[in-house]
Amino acid sequence: MTVLLPSLYRAGCAGLVLAAHVTASSAAAAPTPSIPTSIEQRANRRALTGRVLDGADQAPLGFCSVGIKGSNRGTTTDANGAFKLDVEDGDILVISYVGYEPREYPVPAGETSVTISLKSTTHTMADVVVVGNRASEARTNVELPVPVDVLSAKEITKTGQTELGQMIHFLAPSFNSTKHAISNVTSYVDPATLRGLGPDQTLVLVNGKRRHQSSALNVNNVVGRGSVGTDLNAIPTAAIERVEILRDGAAAQYGSDAIAGIVNLVLKKAPRGGTVTGNYGITKLGDGDTYDAGVNFGLPVGKRDGFFNTTVQLHHNKPTDRSGDYTGAVYSTKPEEDAALVAQNNFNRHVTTYGTAKNTMGQLFYNAETKLGEAWTLYSFGGYSRKDMTAYGFYRQPSNKRRAVLSLFPNGYNPVFPAKVQDLASTLGVRRTTSGDWNLDFSAGFGGNTIETFANHTVNPSYGSNSPTSFYTGTNKFAQGLINVNVSKSFKEIGSLKSLSVAYGSELRVERYQLVAGDDASWMKGPVTANSPDVGSSGREGIGAQNAVKRTRNNVGLYADVLSDITENLLVDVAARVERYSDFGTNVSGKISTRYKFSNLFSVRGSLNRGFRAPSMHQLYYSNNADAQWLTINGVFDSYPIAHLRNDNSYVRALGVEKLKAETTLDYNLGFTAQIGPNLQVTADMYQIDIKDRIVISGQLDATKESLAPVFQGSGIAQVQFFSNALDTRTRGLDVVAAYRQNFSKEQELSLSASMMLNSTKVRGAVRTPSQLASLSSGLIDRVMIGLIEVAQPRSKAIVSGSYRYKKLEGMLRATRFGEVTAIQTSSELDQTFGAKTIADASLSYSFNPRINLTVGANNIFDVYPDKIAFPSLTASGQTPYTRFTSQFGFMGAYYFTTVRYSF
């Protein structure tokens, strides 16, 4: 649930430092003590004993971090809040604990015993955030003129999910990320969307810096078709301190892709202590066994509050299988003859695996910072992840002459699709605050994703008996390099203005996209011609040599952002950005947002954005001579080879299709925040997003008929598709979030929250079609693509959750209602709407002591599944009882888990 509360977490996590701006500001404010190095200085030390208490009820705070500023010396309090440390006059103690404000405490001269109180942060329901503006002055999410949700580390781990995308999916109603099966690359990278738009219309940041996208383009008929997103699941959940979700267009501040909003992942920065977490889960049907283990720990670096925080996480889940028995022809197309042959061969009709892909993953991340002299701070963060995944395809029966190779697979075959997915990223930067209070930040970073794909237990039918049965089908690669310069300063009382914050900067981004060809046999045409066999490895054709590509482009962006408290009540933020791409030109975006505070308890906020999204390199340079698409043609559900041509291909140009240009947006937002009493906060925000020149894949056009036939005559291409700026869309929505928090005593705590999203996207006006194609009976963009944009994602989503802690025991209940979705087919008679469903989750946690915590729980405790497909022709002869084209929450059923957490 999207809860806007800091978590009071008393079960260990010693040494976790809170928001970075607090640490930085307090470090800058205090003098730096000298570091004793000589024997004489060490002799001046004395033993200091003390206790750390809650400032409100004087309860002891066990396992707090207590360190000496400017040194690597430190300790943690015991279960009674007591500590012992060698100190000398002039030392400054730095005390930090999750849920409390960090405190710096100068050691009194000659004192040997102290009592130190910490102030709880639970008196406020707001969180300090990084996203929302580029100014240097820290503000809470409710003070900003735009809506920002903050999900703490504790909240995301309480979901019982083990991957980040799924964690956010069950906490933030405006965010959707679901698992897909038998859908090519979406089996490896979950499409993640915000405010009902596409995966490539949300920008992902890590510590406020742009994260690289995936290398694979989604060309299947599922949500996000024609787009490429960012793989959130490549980032270990154990490394995350909090997730910030900006539900507002921000291209003017952060650049292309931010037209739906931003997901910013803030990494942990504790200099001491850490956690070890182990998780095991299994579905009600006994499959999908999931093992997850993570270690996060911090080490002090240098002499002045430096840290090196490291996370190692390992994950393995077995596949789930919700396929049905195959009901189609096996050996013969004659029913009676086939039935006899099936019985004679004792044929097992369970022929495929339809569910969550098998996944073995390892992740290593770090976040580090240290002082360079008196002025500069050096920082770096990044990590590496690798996923070895296995997905599955549809059954190829021996009676299908186009695909069968009876000498190798007399009973048919079910293709298996392994993949190796690797992500690597690192950022290195320096920052300082000048004597004039200007904040300077210079950084450089790189990141990339590589997906190596394979096809096993399959054949190239055109090779016949000489066909291999295992293929390397090629590699997708994407990489980016970044250089950033950011400058900011906050002024107080400038003329009649209460405050003025100025930020400006520049970014140079270099991107490289590459497709590496697969084995020759995975894509080449073999010598067999009988029965017009399919060409390439069946189920996943390899990347051909003619489709291999390696392209690079660069982009330079300049931005300025000015934020001011015009008065005590009125806040205004104005931003502008200009970017130039080497491959398609220049674009300008702008934004104005404001917040008016009627009182400390009620504010109104709104924004107006003119944004853009540049065509991705994948959309510009991806091609494949035969993307096999599963279509229903003349009532028959089967795969058909479709050539996906680049937008700059001569055939596409001959059809009158223009060069791809940027999508542009107008984004309107209006909302309010209300503090109802000390414990209840309510926010509501409505929005409208108009997108012009939206980039979409055309329909699967028959290249042998109508106006296409003269262009493609003699090409050998029968079906064709390509990208164009063909659509304008309008998205309207409403987000409502309410959060309630009550501490009855130090031993009892209640948290309640409710949130709701209403969302609708519609295509506006006619499809933008070249005159050469105006007479197409099928239209340039088919109804399937329009359906994926308009109705394939839930148009409503509501989450209600509550947690109650009594002493060492804490219980959580959550209900999520997913609105209906519709799968649109090529024929309207096969359209189906899948009804709204409610998923309930529950967990119970027990803290044996401040260090050890055990949680047991269940997700989808009532074993709810989506509606089944109503039309047998769309089930691949019974193999897929649940639709592949859209998904509300997956189709895994009930899932039971247990988690053990040890803090040190």
Secondary structure, 3 states (H helix, E strand, C coil): CCCCCCCCCCCCCCCCCCCHHHHHHHHHHCCCCCCCCCHHHHHCCEEEEEEEEECCCCCECCCCEEEECCCCCEEECCCCCEEEEEECCCCEEEEECCCECCEEEECCCCCCEEEEEECECCCCCCCEECCCCCCCCCEECCCCCCCEEEEEHHHHHCCCCCCHHHHHHCCCCCEEECCCCCCHHHHCCCCEEECCCCHHHEEEEECCEECCCCCCCCCCCCCCCCCCCCCHHHCCHHHEEEEEEECCCCHHHHCCCCCCEEEEEEECCCCCCEEEEEEEEEECCCCCCEEEEEEEEEEEECCCCEEEEEEEEEEEECCCCCCCCCCCCCCCCCHHHHHHHHHHCCCCCCCCCCCCCEEEEEEEEEEEEEEECCCEEEEEEEEEEEEEEEEECCCECCCCCCCCCCCCCCCCECCEEEEEEEEEEEEEEEEEECCCCCEEEEEEEEEEEEEEEEEECCCCHHHHHHCCCEEEEEEEEEEEEEEEEEEEEEEEEECCEEEEEEEEEEEEEEEEEEEECCCHHHHCCCCCCCCCCCCCCCCCCCCCCCCCEEEEEEEEEEEEEEEEECCCCEEEEEEEEEEEECCCEEEEEEEEEEEEEEECCEEEEEEEEEEEECCCHHHHHCCEEEEEEEEEECCEEEEEEEEECCCCCHHHHHCCCCCCCCEEEEEEEEEEEEEECCCEEEEEEEEEEEEEEEEEECCCEECCCHHHHHHHCCCCCCEEECEEEEEEEEEEEEEEEEEEEEEEECCEEEEEEEEEEEEEEEEECCCCCCHHHCCCCCCCCCHHHHHHHHCCCCCEEEEEEEEEEECCEEEEEEEEEECCEEECCCCHHHCEEECCEEEEEEEEEEECCCCEEEEEEEECCCCCCCCCCCCHHHCCCCCCCCCCCCCCCCCCCCEEEEEEEEEC
